[in-house]
Amino acid sequence: NAAAERLFGYRMDEVVNQNVKILMPADVAAVHDAYLERYAHTGVKAVIGSNRRVHARTKLGKHFPVELRVSEIVQKTVTGETVRAFFGYIRDVSDEFRMQRANELNTAISDLCTIPMISIDQIGTVLTFSRAAQATFKYPPQSVIGRNVKMLMPDSIAAVHDGYLRTYAQTGAKHAIDSIRITEGRRSDGEVFPVELGIREIVKQGLDPVFVGYARDVTDEIKLKDVKQSIEAVVAASPMPIIVIDVRGHILKFSSAAETLFGWTATDIHSRNVKLLMPNEIGKNHDGFLRSYLKTGVKSVIDSVRQLNATRRDGHTFPIELTVKEVRGQSAPEGENRVPPDSTFVGFIRDLSQVYVLRQSNELRDVVLNDSPVPMIQTDTIGT
């Protein structure tokens, strides 16, 4: 018929009285006649009366997927002879096949992704649930797919989720779609945990919208953030000047007490080299000391207490007592004893200016007492 002409590219006169296998790929055509002969001898139906998906071939030799149903019509001639005819109903399923392949590819990508991926329909029914999602929420896919996604939420969020979907369907007002936010999820054992949630709407012509989202467990990140905030609060409140540098000597943290001591604000000095706080005779060697330590791991200053000079913003040099501790990073290559490049160094500083003044005063007093030609006696407050 005309539909078959459009589908295969043949005119009717080019096909009528030709073997139907001209419409088949070579591997199928090679065995088709044998199928017909076997059916004629045995009556066993392999294709007749069933729907199946196979490949067909156009006049130009292009292969494409079709859904095929073959029906048999048996008639008797006036002479009593049995005549059999076969009718094929063919539907081009190229679009469906491409969609199926795309879905299979998307599923494979989703399963390989280390971030939990979940897709739902307009009413919140879970359509896909990736392997990472299974590991994060501790549910097998069969326990989640086909159920409402709010089973993965704490009660306080689940209670309003369907309402958000209904409101969006009616008004188009987005609550979470096209945004990234921190919210909470719930595992199969009831544990509530923080997640980073991102949701996108997938709209295709002729199909209902689908919502695809990722839900990344950020428990460790939030704990680390809390620890960092606690450390920063301690550094900021410490009466002792504290300076934190990286392996290149760049300043990462500069406490309030350090600001007072050196005359720099934390903002002004952040990311600048710490040798800015040293006299030139010390600062010119500092980068070399760091490079040597990173290469050899041999400590010359770390874990020791030493006295040296420092320089304020106004150029004034003053004595300090310095203690340096290393906060070892995690990125060293396995099996190597090198210093990790993400290590940091924390310096604790004590201003010795008053100590030096007192020491000089005592030394001067001793000189006066010892070298004076006039007899002098020193006593304490009780006459000793």
Residue pairs with C-beta under 8 A, 6 or more apart in sequence:
1 12
4 10
4 90
5 11
5 12
7 56
7 58
7 90
7 92
8 15
8 23
8 56
8 57
8 58
8 59
9 58
9 59
9 60
10 23
10 59
14 59
15 22
15 23
19 33
20 32
20 88
21 28
21 29
21 32
21 33
22 29
22 57
23 56
23 57
24 32
24 55
24 56
24 57
25 55
25 56
25 57
25 63
28 54
28 55
35 46
35 47
38 44
38 46
39 45
39 46
39 48
47 68
47 70
48 70
48 71
48 72
48 86
49 70
49 71
49 72
50 69
50 70
51 67
51 68
51 69
52 67
52 68
52 69
53 65
53 66
53 67
53 68
53 93
53 97
54 65
54 66
54 68
55 63
55 64
55 65
55 66
56 63
56 64
56 65
56 66
56 90
57 63
57 64
58 64
64 92
64 94
65 92
65 93
65 94
65 96
65 97
66 90
66 91
66 92
66 93
67 90
67 91
67 93
68 88
68 89
68 90
69 88
69 89
70 86
70 87
70 88
70 89
71 86
71 87
71 88
71 89
72 84
72 85
72 86
72 87
73 84
73 85
73 86
73 87
74 82
74 83
74 84
75 82
75 83
75 85
76 82
76 83
77 83
107 128
110 117
110 128
110 130
111 130
111 131
113 130
113 132
114 132
115 132
115 214
115 216
116 130
116 132
116 133
116 135
116 136
116 137
116 214
116 215
116 216
116 217
117 128
117 130
117 132
117 133
117 212
117 213
117 214
118 126
118 128
118 129
118 130
118 133
118 149
118 152
118 212
118 213
118 214
118 215
119 126
119 127
119 128
119 202
119 210
119 211
119 212
119 213
120 126
120 127
120 149
120 210
120 211
120 213
121 127
121 208
121 209
121 210
121 211
122 165
122 169
122 208
122 209
122 211
123 148
123 162
123 165
124 148
124 149
124 150
124 161
124 162
124 165
125 146
125 147
125 148
125 149
126 144
126 145
126 146
126 147
126 148
126 149
127 145
127 210
128 145
129 139
129 141
129 144
129 145
133 144
133 215
134 140
134 141
136 185
136 187
136 215
136 217
137 144
137 152
137 185
137 186
137 187
137 188
137 215
138 187
138 188
138 189
139 152
139 187
139 188
143 188
144 151
144 152
148 162
149 161
150 157
150 158
150 161
150 162
151 158
151 186
152 185
152 186
152 215
153 161
153 184
153 185
153 186
154 184
154 185
154 186
154 192
157 183
157 184
164 175
164 176
167 173
167 175
168 174
168 175
168 177
176 197
176 199
177 199
177 200
177 201
177 211
178 199
178 200
178 201
179 198
179 199
180 196
180 197
180 198
181 196
181 197
182 194
182 195
182 196
182 197
182 218
183 194
183 195
183 197
184 192
184 193
184 194
184 195
185 192
185 193
185 194
185 195
185 215
185 217
186 192
186 193
187 193
193 217
193 219
194 217
194 218
194 219
194 222
195 215
195 216
195 217
195 218
196 214
196 215
196 216
196 218
197 213
197 214
197 215
197 216
198 213
198 214
199 211
199 212
199 213
200 211
200 212
200 213
201 209
201 210
201 211
202 209
202 210
202 211
202 212
203 209
232 253
235 242
235 244
235 253
235 255
236 255
236 256
237 256
238 255
238 257
239 257
240 255
240 257
240 348
240 349
240 350
241 255
241 257
241 258
241 260
241 261
241 262
241 348
241 349
241 350
241 351
242 253
242 255
242 257
242 258
242 346
242 347
242 348
242 349
243 251
243 253
243 254
243 255
243 258
243 274
243 277
243 346
243 347
243 349
244 251
244 252
244 253
244 254
244 344
244 345
244 346
244 347
245 251
245 252
245 274
245 344
245 345
245 347
246 252
246 343
246 344
246 345
247 290
247 294
247 339
247 341
247 342
247 343
247 344
247 345
248 273
248 287
248 290
249 273
249 274
249 275
249 286
249 287
249 290
250 271
250 272
250 273
250 274
251 269
251 270
251 271
251 272
251 273
251 274
252 270
252 271
252 344
253 266
254 264
254 265
254 266
254 269
254 270
255 266
256 266
258 264
258 266
258 349
259 265
259 266
261 312
261 349
261 351
262 269
262 277
262 310
262 312
262 313
263 312
263 313
263 314
264 277
264 313
269 276
273 286
273 287
274 286
274 347
275 282
275 283
275 284
275 286
275 287
276 283
276 311
277 310
277 311
278 286
278 309
278 310
278 311
279 309
279 310
279 311
279 317
282 308
282 309
289 300
289 301
292 298
292 300
293 299
293 300
293 302
293 339
294 338
294 339
294 341
295 338
297 337
297 338
297 339
301 322
301 324
302 324
302 325
302 326
302 345
303 324
303 325
303 326
304 323
304 324
305 321
305 322
305 323
306 321
306 322
307 319
307 320
307 321
307 322
307 352
308 319
308 320
308 322
309 317
309 318
309 319
309 320
310 317
310 318
310 319
310 320
310 349
311 317
311 318
312 318
318 351
318 352
318 353
319 351
319 352
319 353
319 355
319 356
320 349
320 350
320 351
320 352
321 349
321 350
321 352
322 347
322 348
322 349
323 347
323 348
324 345
324 346
324 347
324 348
325 345
325 346
325 348
326 339
326 343
326 344
326 345
326 346
327 343
327 344
327 345
327 346
328 339
328 340
328 343
329 340
329 341
329 342
329 343
329 344
330 340
330 342
331 340
331 341
331 342
332 338
332 339
332 340
368 376
369 376
369 378
